[in-house]
Amino acid sequence: MRRDVFQALSDPVRRDIIELLSKEELTVNDVAKQFDISRPAVSKHLKILNECGIVNYEKKGRERICLIEPKQLIPAFLWIEQYRSLWEDRMDSFEKYVNKLNTKK
């Protein structure tokens, strides 16, 4: 089954795995040690990330090293980016509203 980047990002554990691997390459066991869930559960999350093309593996001896493929996150970034100005405008309006309330006090 081919999955997409949005499916990968839909789960908080997978987002945390992406964040971990963006900082350093880790073995599957090292990734699993970072979570309070079973190793098989972490392996399932890694499998989904691999199917999405976000994580690849490199064999080093008997260990599998997890490598992040940040290019695969570009579709999600581009989709989110289109809404940035909308949220910036709303945050600016909210800030003006709060400042207006504070000046009335």
GROMACS elastic network, one bead per residue, 0.5 to 0.9 nm:
[ bonds ]
;  ai    aj funct       b0    kb
    1    51     6  0.75454   500
    2    51     6  0.59850   500
    2    52     6  0.67428   500
    3     6     6  0.83887   500
    3     7     6  0.65787   500
    3     8     6  0.76603   500
    3    48     6  0.73150   500
    3    49     6  0.84998   500
    3    51     6  0.59227   500
    3    52     6  0.50318   500
    3    53     6  0.85797   500
    4     7     6  0.54972   500
    4     8     6  0.66408   500
    4     9     6  0.89986   500
    4    49     6  0.89729   500
    4    51     6  0.80207   500
    4    52     6  0.51375   500
    4    53     6  0.82673   500
    5     9     6  0.62498   500
    5    10     6  0.86557   500
    5    49     6  0.81095   500
    5    52     6  0.57272   500
    5    53     6  0.80016   500
    5    54     6  0.75376   500
    5    72     6  0.70727   500
    5    73     6  0.64746   500
    5    74     6  0.88669   500
    5    75     6  0.73848   500
    5    76     6  0.66747   500
    6     9     6  0.50554   500
    6    10     6  0.60640   500
    6    52     6  0.89170   500
    6    73     6  0.88932   500
    6    75     6  0.86025   500
    6    76     6  0.66273   500
    7    10     6  0.51782   500
    7    11     6  0.76200   500
    7    48     6  0.84537   500
    7    49     6  0.89072   500
    7    52     6  0.81326   500
    8    11     6  0.65565   500
    8    14     6  0.63988   500
    8    15     6  0.76140   500
    8    45     6  0.83829   500
    8    48     6  0.66010   500
    8    49     6  0.58370   500
    8    51     6  0.89878   500
    8    52     6  0.67625   500
    8    54     6  0.82652   500
    9    12     6  0.72600   500
    9    13     6  0.89086   500
    9    14     6  0.63996   500
    9    15     6  0.56814   500
    9    18     6  0.88525   500
    9    49     6  0.88565   500
    9    76     6  0.85752   500
   10    14     6  0.77841   500
   10    15     6  0.78061   500
   11    14     6  0.53845   500
   11    15     6  0.63876   500
   11    16     6  0.88077   500
   11    45     6  0.88173   500
   12    16     6  0.61509   500
   12    17     6  0.86013   500
   13    16     6  0.50094   500
   13    17     6  0.61748   500
   13    18     6  0.86517   500
   13    35     6  0.83140   500
   13    42     6  0.82883   500
   13    45     6  0.75292   500
   14    18     6  0.61800   500
   14    19     6  0.85848   500
   14    42     6  0.86642   500
   14    45     6  0.60507   500
   14    46     6  0.75398   500
   14    48     6  0.85613   500
   14    49     6  0.72990   500
   15    18     6  0.50869   500
   15    19     6  0.62600   500
   15    20     6  0.87110   500
   16    19     6  0.50065   500
   16    20     6  0.61896   500
   16    21     6  0.86457   500
   17    20     6  0.50540   500
   17    21     6  0.61550   500
   17    22     6  0.84705   500
   17    31     6  0.71952   500
   17    34     6  0.88377   500
   17    42     6  0.88451   500
   17    45     6  0.84073   500
   17    46     6  0.79923   500
   18    21     6  0.52037   500
   18    22     6  0.60021   500
   18    23     6  0.88656   500
   18    49     6  0.85106   500
   18    54     6  0.80436   500
   18    55     6  0.81258   500
   18    68     6  0.70897   500
   19    22     6  0.50997   500
   19    23     6  0.67929   500
   20    23     6  0.55647   500
   20    24     6  0.66896   500
   20    25     6  0.82678   500
   20    26     6  0.83457   500
   20    31     6  0.78036   500
   20    34     6  0.88843   500
   21    24     6  0.50858   500
   21    25     6  0.55713   500
   21    26     6  0.67507   500
   21    31     6  0.83781   500
   21    55     6  0.85364   500
   21    66     6  0.72623   500
   21    67     6  0.66312   500
   21    68     6  0.58030   500
   22    25     6  0.76986   500
   22    67     6  0.83710   500
   22    68     6  0.62482   500
   22    69     6  0.88295   500
   22    70     6  0.79642   500
   24    67     6  0.82122   500
   24    68     6  0.87511   500
   25    65     6  0.64783   500
   25    66     6  0.58001   500
   25    67     6  0.55870   500
   25    68     6  0.76490   500
   26    29     6  0.79110   500
   26    30     6  0.57180   500
   26    31     6  0.61879   500
   26    64     6  0.84455   500
   26    65     6  0.55077   500
   26    66     6  0.54635   500
   26    67     6  0.74792   500
   27    30     6  0.50591   500
   27    31     6  0.62922   500
   27    32     6  0.86215   500
   27    57     6  0.89005   500
   27    63     6  0.65790   500
   27    64     6  0.55884   500
   27    66     6  0.57101   500
   28    31     6  0.51493   500
   28    32     6  0.62074   500
   28    33     6  0.87569   500
   28    39     6  0.84735   500
   28    42     6  0.81977   500
   28    43     6  0.72923   500
   28    46     6  0.82683   500
   28    63     6  0.78615   500
   28    64     6  0.63367   500
   28    65     6  0.65392   500
   28    66     6  0.65016   500
   29    33     6  0.62129   500
   29    34     6  0.89561   500
   29    39     6  0.74078   500
   29    63     6  0.87729   500
   29    64     6  0.88367   500
   30    33     6  0.51846   500
   30    34     6  0.68875   500
   31    34     6  0.55409   500
   31    35     6  0.75194   500
   31    39     6  0.87976   500
   31    42     6  0.76077   500
   31    66     6  0.84612   500
   32    35     6  0.57136   500
   32    36     6  0.82057   500
   32    37     6  0.76984   500
   32    38     6  0.73633   500
   32    39     6  0.53783   500
   32    40     6  0.86127   500
   32    41     6  0.85825   500
   32    42     6  0.57186   500
   32    43     6  0.77866   500
   33    36     6  0.77123   500
   33    37     6  0.88164   500
   33    39     6  0.79961   500
   34    37     6  0.89323   500
   35    38     6  0.79059   500
   35    39     6  0.86488   500
   35    42     6  0.79120   500
   37    40     6  0.83774   500
   37    41     6  0.63928   500
   37    42     6  0.69900   500
   38    41     6  0.51667   500
   38    42     6  0.64594   500
   38    43     6  0.86629   500
   39    42     6  0.50507   500
   39    43     6  0.60791   500
   39    44     6  0.86064   500
   40    44     6  0.61790   500
   40    45     6  0.87417   500
   41    44     6  0.50729   500
   41    45     6  0.64612   500
   41    46     6  0.87328   500
   42    45     6  0.50806   500
   42    46     6  0.61905   500
   42    47     6  0.85464   500
   43    47     6  0.60349   500
   43    48     6  0.86914   500
   44    48     6  0.63932   500
   44    49     6  0.87173   500
   45    48     6  0.51947   500
   45    49     6  0.62986   500
   45    50     6  0.85893   500
   46    50     6  0.60081   500
   46    51     6  0.85376   500
   46    55     6  0.71251   500
   46    56     6  0.89827   500
   46    66     6  0.85193   500
   47    51     6  0.61209   500
   47    52     6  0.86201   500
   47    55     6  0.83354   500
   48    52     6  0.62620   500
   48    53     6  0.86699   500
   48    54     6  0.88424   500
   48    55     6  0.87472   500
   49    52     6  0.50912   500
   49    53     6  0.63226   500
   49    54     6  0.53009   500
   49    55     6  0.54053   500
   49    56     6  0.82944   500
   50    54     6  0.57557   500
   50    56     6  0.57301   500
   50    57     6  0.82170   500
   51    54     6  0.76920   500
   51    55     6  0.80590   500
   51    56     6  0.89847   500
   52    55     6  0.76694   500
   52    72     6  0.77769   500
   53    56     6  0.68953   500
   53    68     6  0.87574   500
   53    69     6  0.68899   500
   53    72     6  0.62172   500
   54    67     6  0.83316   500
   54    68     6  0.58204   500
   54    70     6  0.65579   500
   54    71     6  0.78697   500
   54    72     6  0.54990   500
   54    73     6  0.70325   500
   55    66     6  0.63675   500
   55    67     6  0.54779   500
   55    69     6  0.57187   500
   55    70     6  0.86006   500
   55    72     6  0.89895   500
   56    65     6  0.82110   500
   56    66     6  0.58658   500
   56    67     6  0.51588   500
   56    68     6  0.64825   500
   56    69     6  0.70607   500
   57    64     6  0.58837   500
   57    65     6  0.53826   500
   57    67     6  0.58852   500
   57    68     6  0.88137   500
   58    63     6  0.83551   500
   58    64     6  0.56067   500
   58    65     6  0.50520   500
   58    66     6  0.66472   500
   58    67     6  0.72750   500
   59    62     6  0.70377   500
   59    63     6  0.59354   500
   59    65     6  0.62189   500
   60    63     6  0.53584   500
   60    64     6  0.61760   500
   60    65     6  0.69332   500
   61    64     6  0.80247   500
   68    71     6  0.89255   500
   69    72     6  0.59332   500
   69    73     6  0.78071   500
   70    73     6  0.54168   500
   70    74     6  0.73652   500
   71    74     6  0.55495   500
   71    75     6  0.86057   500
   72    75     6  0.70406   500
   72    76     6  0.84591   500
   73    76     6  0.55462   500
   73    77     6  0.63186   500
   73    78     6  0.88167   500
   74    78     6  0.60411   500
   74    79     6  0.85171   500
   75    78     6  0.51987   500
   75    79     6  0.61882   500
   75    80     6  0.86751   500
   76    79     6  0.51005   500
   76    80     6  0.61547   500
   76    81     6  0.84186   500
   77    80     6  0.52039   500
   77    81     6  0.58838   500
   77    82     6  0.87856   500
   78    82     6  0.65323   500
   79    82     6  0.57120   500
   79    83     6  0.75550   500
   80    83     6  0.56156   500
   80    84     6  0.68266   500
   81    84     6  0.51742   500
   81    85     6  0.80560   500
   82    85     6  0.72152   500
   82    86     6  0.81593   500
   83    86     6  0.52373   500
   83    87     6  0.64302   500
   83    88     6  0.86890   500
   84    87     6  0.52402   500
   84    88     6  0.60447   500
   84    89     6  0.85579   500
   85    89     6  0.60124   500
   85    90     6  0.85173   500
   86    89     6  0.52636   500
   86    90     6  0.63407   500
   86    91     6  0.87239   500
   87    91     6  0.60182   500
   87    92     6  0.84540   500
   88    91     6  0.50721   500
   88    92     6  0.60730   500
   88    93     6  0.85807   500
   89    92     6  0.50912   500
   89    93     6  0.62024   500
   89    94     6  0.86127   500
   90    93     6  0.50677   500
   90    94     6  0.61390   500
   90    95     6  0.85779   500
   91    95     6  0.60772   500
   91    96     6  0.86094   500
   92    95     6  0.50593   500
   92    96     6  0.62427   500
   92    97     6  0.86207   500
   93    96     6  0.51312   500
   93    97     6  0.62065   500
   93    98     6  0.87217   500
   94    98     6  0.61984   500
   94    99     6  0.85568   500
   95    98     6  0.51398   500
   95    99     6  0.60971   500
   95   100     6  0.84921   500
   96    99     6  0.50736   500
   96   100     6  0.60386   500
   96   101     6  0.86218   500
   97   100     6  0.50453   500
   97   101     6  0.62650   500
   97   102     6  0.86892   500
   98   101     6  0.50535   500
   98   102     6  0.61867   500
   98   103     6  0.87105   500
   99   102     6  0.50284   500
   99   103     6  0.62369   500
   99   104     6  0.87723   500
  100   103     6  0.52609   500
  100   104     6  0.65045   500
  101   104     6  0.52812   500
  101   105     6  0.68704   500
  102   105     6  0.54718   500
